[in-house]
């Protein structure tokens, strides 16, 4: 088995509890596996599986795997503590909000403590956003300001990064933005239990739509890692009986992302082992043909395409020229999956970002 095959097999085991085959036990090259798993931001899941299933590792590799899973668990515990602080403040002030991605998805994994965490993303509706800003400035002694071209205010509290969103998705057409905003305003929030804490989040159908779009829009721009695919897989599995399939199909059709959703779904089924009955749409043969193109970007670039870029610092002409070329290549590859979005990105999104970069727009 290749390192990629071993990685995918271990992820299937971690997500669905599949038994470990003898060939898999004998195929683990820890050094190579560790490198790829970290690039894909799934090392916590992989190392947890290796330790729990008692793979034949050297004592040194076993210690490294165990130590990594412990650090991931500690990072998750820290985020859990700060998530509780956020929920308590917003409830006490009676301000509407919901949390998305992150810990709300981690809670759906068989071993939530092993999902590599990031930050805490939450959304406040326009009607209460300024009031929420004032609350955090007063309660947590912060100075918060909106930045041009951004969709959220970032701040740190208790060593955790928060993103307080006033926009959730980067649509390049006004019609798509308005459609999404109408969905948000018309759909009541749901709740998910995160380690005993009741947390407001997106309703099931909207949650699936958003989590897919977040993955796909990043894939088309610079790339994503396997963690984002795992997130969509566990979400679909957990909510398969709660998703309004007809409504989801309608939203995807209106936003022109149906084929893209099918292409992602095929990877979830074929590579990550999602039960086919959990996927809410039929998958066309045309969508299946994009599997290798998508996986090539995933494994070449890793988490948010970081491995594919030669310029780590997000500034300077060389960095922006490199990312521009990557985006154009992805737009060409995936045009048929979401033609309207990519046309808008080419004729509106990219010129707008260039104007912001050059200081021509505020």
Protein Blocks (a to p, Z undefined) as FASTA:
>chain_A
ZZklmmmmmmmmmmnopacdfklmmmccfklmmmmmmmnopmmmmmmmmmmnopacdfkl
mmmmmmmmmmmmmmmmmmmmmmmmmmmmmmmnopacddeehjlmmmmpmblmlpccfbdd
ddddfklmmmmmmmmmmmnopacdddehiabdcddeehiacdddfbfbdcfbfklmmmmm
mmmmmpccddddeehiacddddfklmmmmmmmmmmmmmmmnopcfklmmmmmmmmmmmmm
mpcfklmmmmmmmnopmmmmmmmmmmmmmmnopafklpmbdcdfklmmmmmmmmmmmmmn
ognhlmmpmblbggdjklmmmmmmmmmmmmmmmmmmmmmlmmmmmmmmmmmmmmmmnopa
ZZ
